[in-house]
Amino acid sequence: MNRISYIIRRLLLVIPTFLGITMVCFALTRLLPGGPVDIQLMKMRAIGGAEGAGSKAVTQITEEYRQELNKQFGFDRPIYVQYWDWLVNKRMGMRIASYDYPNKTAWQLISARIPVSIWFGGISFLLSYLICIPLGIAKALRHRTAFDAASSVVVFIGYAIPSFALAMILKMCFCGTVEGLADIFPLGGFESDFSGYVPWTTRLADHIWHMALPVACYVSGNFAILTLMMKNSLLDQISSDYVRTVFAKGASRRRAIWLHAFRNALIPIATGFGSILGLLFAGSVIIESIFEIPGMGRLSWDALIGRDYAVFMALLSLTSLLQLAGNLISDFCYMVIDPRMHFGQS
């Protein structure tokens, strides 16, 4: 199969994959208990109990208003009709009003968080690859040396500490939450409250000040994996037969490594290139919650906990499309890095 037909098949595969993901999740939001209707009924019971109403009155309220609430949320129609309306008429739920914020649609809430997620996700992605790829190359070229051993200790320590634990440690040590420790960085948020006009350089410095610790936690999550993947991949290529043949023909070590082995060693790393789209918008739920960052991860967590399925499904559809697009980008990176790659029938 040539590359064009392969890309076409991959594009066509996106459609049933996306429909399968959204259909299953959409059905679960309608069938599982604890949805917006149940939450509204619980609030009514709480109000009735606070006013001293008897259990019979509460039962009457529940029976009387359940169907009305189902109609209000559109749950009285067949589920396939609801899904079609959500997918086509409501533009994957982007036009549906939030259950928690009735005056705002799901897209209005999401679009307000996109710049924050792009800022943190983009910087984290770039730093991860700019640090881990050179470090992995250096470890491969200096295999079994003191540098390799010392850097491995750092890498495995970073891998052993979960991102959320590192976030709590950094916040405790550098945000003044513990008396006697440093108070260098802000407790959380994305920017300071400025009054009046502020030069863009000041705003940029303020953003860097706020994002220093969260970005460090973002990067630590992929630090060890990317570094070791790059090192092992390059070592495998250096020890392969075709590199030995290049050496046998009289090529220098630099030429054999950088013009032959390095390019093929990047192929496993290319699988992560496409993940940038999902990273930019999905964010990290725990890190954003710890540092109180108003990003997409925090929004998805709040929507899930608050049973705001309108926002949650809109977020799910957006991140699913971006992840599927990221997979296509990864395939394209394969072809760019190694044009000789053959795509057989699958």
N, C-alpha and C positions, 0 to 999 in steps of 0.2 A: 504494500500500500504506500503510495507516495505521500508526501507531507501535506499537500493540499487536501486530499481526501481524508487524511487523518484529522486535520484541524476541523474539517466540516463535521465529521462524526463526533468529535469532542464537543463541538458547539451544539449539535442536535441532542447530545446526551444531557446537556445542561437542563433542557426543558423538562423531561420526566423526572430528573433528580430534584429539581426545584419544586415541582408539583408534589412529588412524594413527601418531601420534608414538610412543606406547608400544610398538606392535607392531614397528615398524621397529627401535627401539633395543633392545627385548627380543631380537629375532632376532639382532642384531649381537653382543650379549653372549654368545649361545650358539654362534654360528657362527665368530666370529673366534678365532684362536689367542691364547694368553696368558691364558686364564681361570684361575679358582681351581684347577681340576684340574691344569692344566699347572704352575702355581706350586707346588702340593704335590709333584708329581713332580720338579720341579727341586730342591726341598728334600731329597727322598729321595736324589736322585743326589749332591747335595752331601754328605749324611751318609755315603753309601756310599763316596764318594771320600775323605772325611776318615778313614774307618776302614780304608782300604786295600783295599776290595772291588774285584774285577776288573770289567771291562766286562760280562762275562756275567751276573754277579750283579745289576748295576744294570739290565740289560735285563730280567731275570726280575722284578725288583721293579716295573719300569714296566708290564710286561704283566700281572702278577698283580693289581696294585692299581688300575689305571686304571678297570676296570669297577666296582670297589668304591667308588672315589671318585666316579664318575659317579652311582652309586646314592645315595651319601651326600648329594651336592648336588642330587639330583633331576633330573639331566641325562639319565637313561636313558629317560625317557618321551618321547613325541612332543612337538614344540615347541608345538603348539596346546594340548595338555593342560597343559604347564608354564605357558603364558601364562594360561589360564583359572584355574588354581590361584593364580597370582601375583595376578591381578586381583581375584578374588572371595574365595577362601578366605583368602588372606594379606593382604587389604585393600590392594591396590596395593603389596605388598611390605613394608608397615609392620610386619607380624608376623614377618618372616623374621629369623633371627639373623644378625648381621654376621659376615662371613668372618674379619675381623681381630679382632673382639671377640665371641667365641662366647657370652659370658654376657649380651650386650645385643642387643636387637632394633634394627632400623633406626629405628623410631619413638623409642625411648629415646635414641638418639644424636642424632636430629634435634631432638627436643623440648628437649634440653639446650642446643642452639645457638640456638633461636628467639628468646629474650629478647635476646641479644646482637645478632642481625641486626635485630630490630625497633628497638632503641635506635639503632644506627648508621644504618640505612636510613631510619628515620622522620625523624631530625634532618637528615640530608643532603637528603632530599626537600623538607622544609619550607624549609630555608635556600636551596636552589636556586631555588625559586619566589619566596620572599620577597625575594631579592636580584635575581634576573634580570628579573622582571616590572616592578618599579618602575624598574630601570635601563634596560630596553628602552623603557619609556614616556618616560622623561626624554630618552633619545637621540632618539626620534622627534619629540618636541616641540621639541627644540633641534637639529634636523638642520642639519648643515653649520656648526656653531658650534665654538668652541674646546673646549667640554665634550665634544661629540660626537667630535672628533678625538682628544682625550686619552683618553677612555674606550675608544675603539676600539683604541688601542695596547695598553691593559691587557687588553682582551678577547682580542685576537689573540695576545698573548704567552701568556695562559693556555691558549688553544686549541692553540698550537704545542708546549707542553710536555706530554708524555703523563703520565697520572696516576701510573704506576709510577715514572717518572723524577722527578716532583715529590716523590713519597713518599720516594725515596732521598735527594734533596737536603735535604728538611726534616729527615729523620732524622739526616743527617750534620751539619747546621748547628745543630740545637736539642736533640739528645739526647745530646750528649757523646761521640759516637763518634770524633770527631777532636779531638785535643789542641789547646787554645787557642780552640775554638769554644764556644758557649753550651751549657749543660747545664740546660735548663729543663723539658723534658717527658720522660716515661719512654720507655724503648726500645720497649716494646710491652706487650701484654696489655690486658685490659679493666678491671681493678681491682687495687688493692694488696692485699697479704695482711694483713688485719686480725686481731688477736687479741682476742677478747672482743667486747662490745657496742660498736657505733659508731653515733652519731646519723645519721639519714637525711640531714641536711644535709651531714655530712662525707662520706658515701658519694656523694652527688650531686656534690659538688665534686671528689671523686676520679674519678668517671666522666667529668666534663667535662675534667679534666686529661688523662686517658688518651685521650679521643676527639678532642681538638682537632686534632691533625695528620691523623689518618685522615679525619676529616670534611672538612677542607680539601681533601684529595685527591679525595674523593668528589665534592664540589661542583665542583671545577675541571673535571671531565670533561664536565659539562653546561652550564657557565657561558657559554661563548661561543655555543653553539647556541641555548639558550633566549633569551639576550639579543637576539641578532640576529633570531631568529624573531619575538619580540615587537615589536621596532622595525619591521621590514619589514612585518609584518602591519598594524600601526597606521598606518604611512605609506600603505599601499595603501587602507585604509579612508578615511583623510582625503581622499585624492585621488579618491575614487569619486564617481559622479554623485549618489547619494542624499544624501551629505554636502553637496555643493554646493547641492543643492536646499534643504537645511535652512538653509544660510547665506543663500540667496536669500529665504527667508521671514522673515528678520530675526532668526534665533536667534543667540545669542552664541557665541563660539568655545568657551567652556567647555561649554556645553550640547550643542553639536554633537559635540564630541569624547567627552565622558564619558557622555552618554545615548544616543548613536547609534553612533559609530565604535568606541568601546572594547569594547562588548559583542561585536560581530562580529569584532574583532581577536583576541579570546580563543579563537575556534574552533580555529585551528591549535594553540594551546597546550594545548587540552583533550585532544589525543591523548596527552599525557604523564601526564595525571591517573591513568589506569588502570595505568600502569607502576609505581605505588607498591607494589602487591602483589608483583610480581616483584622489585622492588628491596629490599623489606623482608626477603625470605627468601633470595634468590639471593646477595646480597652481591657483593663484588668479590674474586676469587680472589687477584689479585696484591697488592692493598693489604692484605688480611687476612694474607697470607703475610709481607709485609715487616714489618708491625707486630705480628705474632704474635697476631692477634685470633681467638679461638675461635668464629668465626661459621659461617654456612652455606656461604659460598664456600670457606673453608678445608676444611670437611668434604667438600665435593664434590670438591675437588682431591685430598685424601688418599685418598678412596674410588676415584677414577679411577686414580691412580698405583699404589695398592695392589691394583688389580683386585678391589676389594670391591664387586662388582656388586649385591649385595643392598642396600647403602646407596645406591649410585649410582642405581639404578632407582627406589628410593623417593623420593629427592630429585627425580629427573626428573619423576615423576608429580605430585609436589606442586607444583613450580614451573610445570609445564605447565598445571595447573588454575588456578593463581593468575594466570598470564599471560593465559589465556583469559578468566578473570573480569575481569581488568583491561581487556581489550578491550571487554567489555560495559559496564564503567563509563565508558570513554571515549565510547562511543556514547550512553550516558545523559547524559553531560555535554554532548554536542552538542545534544541535545533541550532541556536546561535552558537553555543559553546562547542558543539560537535556536529558539524553539518553531515558527517558520515553516518550518523546514527540511523539505523534502519527501523522503521515502524512496520512491524508485521501485522498480520490479521489478529484481532483480539475479539 
